[in-house]
Amino acid sequence: MNPTDIRHLPRTGHALTVLGMGTAPIGSLYAKVDDADARHLLAAAWNAGLRFFDTAPFYGHGLAEHRLGEALRVQPRGDWTLSTKVGRLLRPVAQGAAVASTAGWVQPLPFEPVFDYTAGAVRRSIEDSLQRLGTHRIDIALVHDIGRYTHGALHDRYWQQLTEGGGLRELEALRREGLVGAIGLGVNEWPVVLDAMEHADLDCVLLAGRYTLLEQGALTPFLDRCVERAVGVIVGGPFNSGVLVTGARAGAKFDYADAPDDVLQRVHRLHQSCEEFGVPLAAAALQFPLAHPAVVSCIPGARSEAELQQILGWAALDIPRSLWTTLQQRGLIAPHAPLP
């Protein structure tokens, strides 16, 4: 595939490069990324032709938005598409106090993320993001991490904020006002998106880790419904937290934790099949989800220029059709999954 090809959100027409860039790593997720390295990485992504960038207030507690905004402000506003998220407000911590809930962020900015999906918080979040990013509009606004996967027993409380509390209605109002262009959810689980479709007119969804070479449970009914309703899908987490890059080795990560044995066994079979065709497992993982007609972009996150170049190489690799049919015949891809 050509990673700089353009696809459009069906409802709004927003242009996304087939390969986008996730910015959690430049929020210093799990390892510190300094300002200079972040600048160089974002410049390399731009020079490679990537024009879709995804971020969130949560990433480094505002750090990723600041860094991304600095990089994009020097480029013509009509040349790039940006998504960010709502659902957490950033509250300043007391002087000298440690940031309590770092959640994997290394030296985040001195703010504490607080979940809030109410109408007032949604508007405040967008206004804060506009200032951090230094832009006058958000192309795509996504409700971040709503669902039982994230909130467990607190889900009902936050779902009520989003629905009865007016969070979704406020996003629709922001869309009408032109402060945001498209609205949707950015989540790790698809059932909550189907629920949200009954409360709001969604344009898109960023689904992380649930439609990958390893996992295709979202095909039916979720992706079918997205096609029916012209809801564009952005695939996040195409490597399932890394196991589809590292392979089935000790310590491999799946869903932000050590991969269980059944996952490692399946990854081993996928890896063996890819090796038969001389194809890196990661290249197959990156290209597979883009074959589905609902999918408009895939956004892996690179931590360095070297990682970015490797991802670009995987995206551009010519993979024989026979690999995909072999994986399907061996039961490693769902029988009704579209193939590249």
C-alpha positions as CSV (number, residue, x, y, z in Angstrom):
1,M,0.0,0.0,0.0
2,N,1.0,3.6,-0.4
3,P,1.0,5.1,3.1
4,T,0.4,8.6,1.8
5,D,-2.8,7.7,-0.2
6,I,-5.8,9.7,0.9
7,R,-9.1,8.3,2.1
8,H,-12.1,10.4,3.2
9,L,-14.5,10.2,6.1
10,P,-17.7,9.2,4.3
11,R,-20.0,11.7,6.1
12,T,-17.8,14.8,6.4
13,G,-15.2,14.4,3.6
14,H,-12.2,14.9,5.9
15,A,-9.0,13.7,4.2
16,L,-6.9,11.2,6.1
17,T,-3.7,9.6,4.9
18,V,-4.0,5.8,4.9
19,L,-1.2,5.8,7.4
20,G,-1.6,8.3,10.2
21,M,0.5,9.1,13.3
22,G,-0.5,8.4,16.8
23,T,1.2,10.7,19.3
24,A,1.0,8.8,22.6
25,P,4.8,8.0,22.4
26,I,5.7,11.8,22.2
27,G,3.8,12.2,25.4
28,S,6.6,10.1,26.8
29,L,4.6,6.9,27.2
30,Y,6.7,4.3,29.1
31,A,10.0,6.1,28.2
32,K,11.0,9.7,28.1
33,V,11.1,11.4,24.7
34,D,12.7,14.8,24.8
35,D,11.6,17.9,23.0
36,A,14.2,17.7,20.2
37,D,13.5,14.1,19.5
38,A,9.8,14.8,19.3
39,R,10.4,17.7,16.9
40,H,12.6,15.6,14.7
41,L,10.1,12.7,14.7
42,L,7.1,14.9,13.7
43,A,9.2,16.6,11.0
44,A,10.1,13.2,9.6
45,A,6.5,12.2,9.6
46,W,5.5,15.3,7.7
47,N,8.4,14.9,5.2
48,A,7.3,11.4,4.6
49,G,3.9,12.7,3.5
50,L,1.8,11.8,6.6
51,R,-1.0,14.3,7.0
52,F,-3.3,12.7,9.7
53,F,-2.3,13.1,13.3
54,D,-4.1,11.8,16.4
55,T,-3.6,13.1,19.9
56,A,-5.3,13.5,23.2
57,P,-5.1,15.7,26.4
58,F,-4.3,12.5,28.3
59,Y,-1.0,11.9,26.4
60,G,1.6,13.2,28.7
61,H,-1.1,15.3,30.5
62,G,-1.0,17.8,27.7
63,L,2.5,17.3,26.5
64,A,1.7,15.6,23.2
65,E,-0.8,18.3,22.2
66,H,1.7,21.0,22.9
67,R,4.4,19.2,20.8
68,L,2.1,18.4,18.0
69,G,0.7,21.9,17.8
70,E,4.2,23.4,17.7
71,A,5.0,21.1,14.7
72,L,1.8,21.7,12.8
73,R,1.4,25.4,13.3
74,V,4.1,26.1,10.7
75,Q,2.3,24.1,8.0
76,P,-0.7,25.4,6.0
77,R,-3.9,24.6,8.0
78,G,-5.7,23.0,5.1
79,D,-2.9,20.5,4.5
80,W,-3.4,18.4,7.6
81,T,-6.1,16.6,9.6
82,L,-6.1,16.4,13.3
83,S,-8.0,14.4,15.9
84,T,-8.0,14.9,19.6
85,K,-10.3,13.7,22.4
86,V,-12.6,14.7,25.2
87,G,-13.5,12.9,28.5
88,R,-10.6,14.0,30.7
89,L,-10.0,17.5,32.0
90,L,-6.5,18.4,33.2
91,R,-6.3,19.9,36.7
92,P,-3.1,21.6,37.8
93,V,-1.4,19.9,40.7
94,A,-0.2,21.9,43.7
95,Q,3.3,23.3,43.5
96,G,5.8,20.7,44.5
97,A,3.3,17.9,44.5
98,A,3.8,14.7,42.5
99,V,1.5,13.8,39.7
100,A,-0.4,10.8,41.2
101,S,-1.9,9.0,38.3
102,T,1.0,8.9,35.8
103,A,-0.4,5.7,34.1
104,G,2.8,5.0,32.2
105,W,3.7,8.6,31.4
106,V,7.3,9.5,32.2
107,Q,7.6,13.1,33.5
108,P,4.2,14.3,32.3
109,L,3.2,17.9,32.6
110,P,2.1,18.9,36.1
111,F,-1.6,18.2,35.6
112,E,-3.9,15.6,37.0
113,P,-6.4,14.0,34.5
114,V,-9.9,13.9,35.8
115,F,-12.7,11.9,34.0
116,D,-15.6,14.1,33.1
117,Y,-18.0,13.5,30.2
118,T,-20.6,16.2,31.0
119,A,-21.6,18.9,28.5
120,G,-19.6,21.6,30.2
121,A,-16.5,19.4,30.5
122,V,-16.7,18.5,26.8
123,R,-16.7,22.1,25.7
124,R,-14.0,23.0,28.2
125,S,-11.9,20.2,26.9
126,I,-12.2,21.3,23.3
127,E,-11.4,24.9,24.2
128,D,-8.3,23.8,26.2
129,S,-7.1,21.6,23.4
130,L,-7.5,24.5,20.9
131,Q,-5.2,26.5,23.0
132,R,-2.6,23.8,23.6
133,L,-2.6,23.0,19.9
134,G,-2.6,26.6,18.8
135,T,-5.3,26.1,16.2
136,H,-8.8,27.5,15.6
137,R,-10.6,24.2,15.0
138,I,-10.4,20.5,15.7
139,D,-11.1,18.4,12.6
140,I,-12.1,15.3,14.6
141,A,-13.2,15.2,18.2
142,L,-13.4,11.8,19.9
143,V,-14.9,10.7,23.2
144,H,-11.9,9.1,24.9
145,D,-12.0,5.8,26.8
146,I,-15.7,5.5,27.5
147,G,-16.9,2.0,28.3
148,R,-16.6,-0.8,30.8
149,Y,-13.1,-1.8,29.6
150,T,-11.8,1.4,31.1
151,H,-14.3,2.3,33.8
152,G,-15.5,-1.1,35.1
153,A,-18.1,-0.5,37.8
154,L,-18.0,3.3,37.2
155,H,-19.1,2.9,33.6
156,D,-22.8,3.6,34.3
157,R,-21.9,6.9,36.0
158,Y,-19.8,8.2,33.1
159,W,-22.2,6.9,30.5
160,Q,-25.0,8.9,32.2
161,Q,-22.7,12.0,32.0
162,L,-22.2,11.4,28.3
163,T,-25.8,10.8,27.5
164,E,-28.2,12.3,30.0
165,G,-25.5,14.8,31.1
166,G,-25.3,16.2,27.6
167,G,-21.8,15.3,26.6
168,L,-22.8,13.8,23.2
169,R,-25.2,16.6,22.5
170,E,-22.5,19.2,23.3
171,L,-20.2,17.5,20.7
172,E,-23.0,17.8,18.2
173,A,-23.4,21.5,19.1
174,L,-19.7,22.1,18.7
175,R,-19.9,20.4,15.2
176,R,-22.7,22.7,14.2
177,E,-20.7,25.7,15.4
178,G,-17.7,24.6,13.4
179,L,-15.2,24.3,16.3
180,V,-15.1,20.6,15.5
181,G,-15.6,19.0,12.1
182,A,-16.5,15.4,12.8
183,I,-17.4,13.6,16.0
184,G,-17.0,10.0,17.3
185,L,-15.5,7.8,19.9
186,G,-11.9,6.8,20.6
187,V,-12.1,3.5,22.5
188,N,-10.6,0.0,23.0
189,E,-14.0,-1.7,22.8
190,W,-16.7,-1.7,20.1
191,P,-20.0,-2.5,21.9
192,V,-20.1,1.0,23.5
193,V,-19.8,2.5,20.0
194,L,-23.0,0.7,19.0
195,D,-24.7,2.1,22.1
196,A,-23.5,5.6,21.3
197,M,-24.9,5.4,17.8
198,E,-28.3,5.3,19.3
199,H,-27.7,8.6,21.1
200,A,-25.8,10.7,18.6
201,D,-25.1,11.0,14.9
202,L,-21.4,9.8,14.8
203,D,-19.1,10.4,11.9
204,C,-16.3,8.1,12.8
205,V,-14.7,5.9,15.5
206,L,-11.1,5.3,16.5
207,L,-11.0,1.6,17.5
208,A,-7.8,0.5,19.2
209,G,-6.7,-3.1,19.1
210,R,-10.0,-4.7,18.3
211,Y,-9.7,-5.2,14.5
212,T,-6.2,-6.5,13.9
213,L,-4.4,-9.5,12.3
214,L,-4.8,-11.1,15.7
215,E,-8.3,-10.2,16.5
216,Q,-11.4,-9.8,14.2
217,G,-14.3,-10.1,16.6
218,A,-15.4,-6.6,15.6
219,L,-16.3,-7.7,12.0
220,T,-19.9,-8.5,12.9
221,P,-22.0,-6.6,13.9
222,F,-19.7,-3.6,14.5
223,L,-17.9,-3.1,11.2
224,D,-21.0,-4.1,9.3
225,R,-23.0,-1.4,11.1
226,C,-20.3,1.2,10.3
227,V,-20.5,0.4,6.6
228,E,-24.3,0.7,6.8
229,R,-24.2,4.0,8.6
230,A,-21.2,5.4,6.7
231,V,-19.2,5.7,9.9
232,G,-15.5,5.9,9.1
233,V,-13.2,3.7,11.2
234,I,-9.7,4.6,12.2
235,V,-7.7,1.6,13.4
236,G,-5.4,2.2,16.4
237,G,-3.2,-0.3,18.0
238,P,-2.6,-2.4,14.9
239,F,0.2,-4.3,16.7
240,N,-1.9,-5.2,19.7
241,S,0.5,-3.4,22.1
242,G,3.5,-4.8,20.4
243,V,3.1,-8.6,20.2
244,L,2.6,-8.4,16.4
245,V,6.0,-6.7,16.1
246,T,8.0,-8.7,18.6
247,G,6.4,-12.0,17.9
248,A,5.7,-14.7,20.6
249,R,8.7,-14.0,22.8
250,A,8.9,-13.9,26.6
251,G,7.5,-10.6,27.9
252,A,5.6,-9.8,24.7
253,K,2.8,-7.3,25.3
254,F,-0.9,-7.7,24.4
255,D,-3.5,-5.2,25.5
256,Y,-1.0,-3.3,27.6
257,A,0.0,-6.4,29.6
258,D,2.0,-9.6,29.2
259,A,0.5,-11.7,26.5
260,P,-1.3,-14.8,27.7
261,D,-0.3,-18.3,26.4
262,D,-3.2,-18.6,23.9
263,V,-2.3,-15.3,22.3
264,L,1.4,-16.2,22.1
265,Q,0.5,-19.5,20.4
266,R,-1.7,-17.8,17.8
267,V,1.0,-15.1,17.2
268,H,3.6,-17.9,16.7
269,R,1.4,-19.5,14.0
270,L,0.9,-16.1,12.3
271,H,4.6,-15.5,12.4
272,Q,5.5,-18.9,10.9
273,S,3.0,-18.4,8.1
274,C,4.4,-14.9,7.3
275,E,8.0,-16.3,7.3
276,E,7.0,-18.8,4.7
277,F,6.3,-15.9,2.3
278,G,9.2,-13.8,3.5
279,V,6.9,-11.1,5.0
280,P,7.6,-9.5,8.3
281,L,4.7,-10.2,10.8
282,A,4.5,-6.5,11.5
283,A,4.0,-5.6,7.8
284,A,1.1,-8.0,7.6
285,A,-0.4,-6.6,10.8
286,L,-0.2,-3.0,9.5
287,Q,-1.7,-3.7,6.1
288,F,-4.5,-6.2,7.1
289,P,-7.1,-3.9,8.7
290,L,-7.0,-1.4,5.8
291,A,-8.6,-3.9,3.5
292,H,-12.0,-3.4,5.3
293,P,-14.2,-0.9,3.4
294,A,-15.1,0.8,6.7
295,V,-11.5,1.6,7.5
296,V,-10.1,5.0,6.4
297,S,-6.7,5.1,8.3
298,C,-4.4,3.1,10.5
299,I,-2.4,5.0,13.2
300,P,0.5,3.2,14.8
301,G,2.7,5.2,17.2
302,A,6.4,5.7,16.5
303,R,8.8,6.7,19.3
304,S,11.7,7.6,17.1
305,E,12.6,8.4,13.5
306,A,14.1,4.9,13.1
307,E,10.7,3.4,14.2
308,L,8.9,5.6,11.8
309,Q,11.0,4.6,8.9
310,Q,10.5,0.9,9.8
311,I,6.7,1.5,9.9
312,L,6.8,3.2,6.5
313,G,8.7,0.3,5.1
314,W,6.2,-2.2,6.4
315,A,3.3,-0.1,5.0
316,A,4.9,0.1,1.5
317,L,5.9,-3.6,1.3
318,D,4.4,-5.6,-1.5
319,I,2.7,-8.5,0.2
320,P,1.6,-11.4,-2.1
321,R,-2.2,-12.2,-2.1
322,S,-1.3,-15.8,-1.5
323,L,-0.2,-15.0,2.1
324,W,-3.6,-13.6,2.9
325,T,-5.5,-16.6,1.4
326,T,-3.1,-19.0,3.2
327,L,-3.8,-17.3,6.6
328,Q,-7.5,-17.5,5.9
329,Q,-7.3,-21.2,4.9
330,R,-5.4,-22.0,8.1
331,G,-8.1,-20.3,10.3
332,L,-5.8,-17.4,11.3
333,I,-8.0,-14.8,9.7
334,A,-11.8,-14.8,10.0
335,P,-13.4,-16.5,6.9
336,H,-15.5,-13.4,6.1
337,A,-12.7,-10.8,6.6
338,P,-11.9,-8.7,3.6
339,L,-8.3,-9.4,2.4
340,P,-5.8,-6.8,1.0
